[in-house]
Amino acid sequence: MLRFRLLCALGAATASVAALAPVTASPTAAAPVTVASAITKTGCGGERPAKPGGGRYTCSFEDDFNGSALDRSKWVVQETAVTGISALGSGCYVDDPDNIRVGSGQLFLTARKEAAPFTCSGPFGSYTADRTAATIGSYGLFTQTYGRFEFRAKLPNTTIQGIHSALWLYPQKHTYGAWPSSGEIDVAEWFSGTPQKVYPSVHYAGEDTKLSSGYNCLVANSGTQFHRYAVEWTPTSMRFLYDNRVCFTHSWTPDAPLVAPQPFDQPFYVVLTQVFGGGWNSITPSTPTSATTTVDWVRVWK
């Protein structure tokens, strides 16, 4: 199947959208493994998950979205008007309460088809759009190399193709060059064209796309119930856990001149995205006119 990937760097000047060739199920998908956690009284819901090599993680970042507005000390909003980066599906990134809202202890990210086409303006020119999209990230505010990054979220409730959601990590600086050389970590990527699956992926120069994404991570009720989506990132591997069970692992060998753990030895920031889909997951006449990812919390441990 083809997968469409949205690439954005908040505050950066350029971005791209890339399609991958059809792939088959990954033979490296790990059997489910339950991960225990201990409870403390400090941060990240009091949880200190067990590290793969022993010991416990320490909370380094969290947002439970308990206020009445987005905490701008933790998040930057992607705006096409500022960055010039456009969204998939004829979309325009906006900072608008119709698209990004906090309330009742949750974050709501919504992609919407607007009542009429409009001009989406940016520093590199303007284009006509008929949809708005939502992305926030901790760009310039919080970054971390290695650790556990986790989201508790409910994805859009639809089985009609054309909607795309992503909970992911992106490098603060392109230390090793433009994408994919500096890497990307998709903790949970969802397409309404395959609603029963959520995809973890590790992207870098030299990746084998048959091995660097998990194609067997089934989450049948992702649109009606909250689930936990996490990655445990070490210098040698990425271990992806859905509801505290490992569903995919990956160790990378980048193209020369890079040597592992490059490019995943640099600080990455947290990104949450809701857009309309593209490519094989393209919009159809039946695609819903709005879709929302609801996030209960974001937590990071080191």
N, C-alpha and C positions, 0 to 999 in steps of 0.2 A: 504494500500500500504506500501511497505517497503521503508524506507528512509535511505540513507547512510550519515553518518556525519563524516567529517574530523576534527580530533582534533589535533591541533598543538600549542605548546608554543614556540615562537621564543626564541632561546638561551637555551631551556631546553634540557634535555638529553633523554627523552622518550616521546612517544605519542602512540595513539591507534586509531583504526577505529572501530566504533560500528554500528550495524544494529538494528533497532527498529522493533518490531512486527507490523503487520498490524493494522491500526487504522481507526476510522471513523471520520466524520466531527465533529468539536468541537461545543458543544452546547453553549459555552461561547462567541462565536464570536460576537462582538458588531456591532450594526448598524452603518453605516458610519456617522461620525460627522465632520463637517468642523471646522478647527482650524485657528483662525485669527492670524495675525502677524503684528507687528509695524515695521517701518523702521527708522533706525538711521544712523549715518555716521561712525560708528565704528565697524569694524570686521564682519566676517561671512556674507558677502554680505550686511551688513547694517540691517540684520534682527534680531529682538529680539522676538521670538515666545512667545505667552502667556503661562504661567505656568498653569497646571491643577487647582491648588489651588488659583490662582490669582497672579498678578504681571507679570513681564517679565524676561526671561532668559538673561544671559550675556554671550557673546562669550568667550570660553576658549581655543579653538583649531580650526585651519582651515588650509586647503591646497587646493588652487585653481589650482594647477599644471600648473602655468603660466611660469615656467622656461623651460630649454631645457634638464633637467635631474632630476631624483628623488632627492628630498631634504633629504639628509641623516641625517640632524639634526632632522627630524620628523619621519623617517621610517627606519626600519631594514628589510633587505631582507632575507627571509627564504632560506637557502641552505642546501640540504642534506649533502653536503660535510662537513659542519660545525656542524650541529645538529644531523645528523644521522636519521632525520625524513624523511620517504618516502612519496610520493604522491600516491593518488588513481590511478587506471588504469595503473599500471606498470610505474608510473611516477617518475621523479627525480626533486626535486626543485633546480632551478639554478638562479644565478644572471647574466642574459644575456639580452642584448638589444632586442634580438628576442622575449623574454618573458616579459620583463618589460621595458616600454618605456614611456617617457613624451614628449609631443609635442602638439602644437596648443592649449594649455590650457587644455590638458586632459592627463589622465593616461591610458595606455593600458596594461592590464594584459592578457597574451596569454598562453594557453596550446597548445603544438604542438606535433604531431607525427614526429619523426626525420627520416632522410633518411635511417638509419640503426641502429640496436641495439647497445648500448654502455654500458660501465661499469659505474654505478653510485656508487661512493665511498663515504664512511662516516666513522666516528670514531668508529662505531660498526661493520664494515664489508662492503662488496660491494655486489651488485646484478646487474643483467642485466636488463636494461630498454630500452624501445623504444620510450618513450614520456617524454617531459619536462613540468613542471608546474610552476605556479607563485603564490607566496604569499608574501605580505608585511604586517608589523605591527608596531605599535608605542611602542612595547615592550621596557621598560627601558627609554623611551623618553617622553611619555605622557600617563598618566593614570587618571581616574576619577571615583569617586563613585557618582552615581545619576546624573540626568541631562538629556539633550536631545542630542542624537547622530544621525546624519543624513548623508546620502550619496545621491548624485545625479548621477545616473548611467544608462547605457544602457547595457543590458545583451546580450549574444550571440544570433545571429539570426539564429536559427535552430529549427526544430521540431523533429529531429531524436535523439533518446536516446543516452546517453554516455557522455554528457557534464554536468559539475557541477560548479556552481558559488556560492560564499557566501560573504556577507558583515556582519561582526559579531564582538563580543566582547568576550574577554577571560581574566581570572584573572591574574594579574601580579604575584601573589604568590598563591600557593595551600595551603592557610591558613587552610582549613578544610579537606585537604586530596586530593588524586588523583581524577581525573574525575570519576563520575560527582559531587563529594561531594563539590567542590569549585565553581561549577556553570559554565554556558556558556550561552550567549545571542546571538541568531541568529536573527539579524535584518531583513535580507532578504536572504533566501536560495533558489536557483533555480536549477531545474533539467530539462534537455531537454526532458526527457521522459514525463513530464507534463508541457509543455512550457507555458500554459496559466495561471499557478499558481506560486505565489511566497510565500514562507513559513516563517513566523516568529515563533520563538520557544524560550522557556526558559527551560534549562536543569539543573537538580540538583538531589541529592539523595532523593528519595521519590516522584518524579513527577509521575503523571498519564499521560501517553503519549497521551491519548484521549483528555486531557484538556490543556496540556502545549504547544501545537502547534496550529497555525491557519491554517485551511485547506480551508477556503473560501475567501482567499485574491487573487482575480483574477486581473491579469495585462495582458490583452490580447496582447498588442503590446510591451512587455518589451524588445524584441530584435530589434525593429526598432525605438523606441523613448526613450528619457531619462525620467526617473521617479525619484521621491524623496522617499527614504525609511528611516524611522526614528523610534526610540524608545524613549519614555519618561519613565525614570526609577526613581521611588520614593521608599522610604522604604517599601511601602505596595503593589506596583503593577508595572507591565510593560504595557505600552500602545503603541501599534505599529500603526504607521500612514504611509500610502502610498499615496503620492501626497496630504499630509496634511489632509487626511481623516482616521479616526480610523477604522481599519479592524479587530483588535484583541486586547483583554486585558487579562491579567493573574495576579492573586495573588497566591503566593506560600506558601505551608506548607511543610517544609523539614522534613526528617526523624530525629528522636531524635538521638543524643542529641542536634542537632541544633534547634533553634527557630527563626522564621522570625523576623527581616529581613535577618538573616543569610541564605544562604551564600552570598547574594547579598548586603552585607554591606562593601565590600572591593573594592579597586581600580581595574578596568578592563582597558585593552588597546584595541585599535582598530585594526581589522584585515580585509584584503581584499584578497580573494582567487579565483584563476581560475585553475581548474583541469579537468581531465576526470573522469567520474562517475564510480560507482561501484554498486554491488548488483543488485536490480531491474532496476537500471539505467545504467547497464553495457554497455561497448563498444560493438558495433555490426560492421559487415563489412561495413555498410552504415554510421557509425558515421563520421562526418567531421574530417579531419586530423588536423585542428586547430580551435580554438575558442577563442574569445576575449571579455572580459568585459571592457567597456570604462567608466571611472569615470571622471565626470566633476569637482566634488568637494567633500570634506569631511568637515563637520562642527560639532563642539560640543559646547554645551552651558551648563552653570551651574546655 
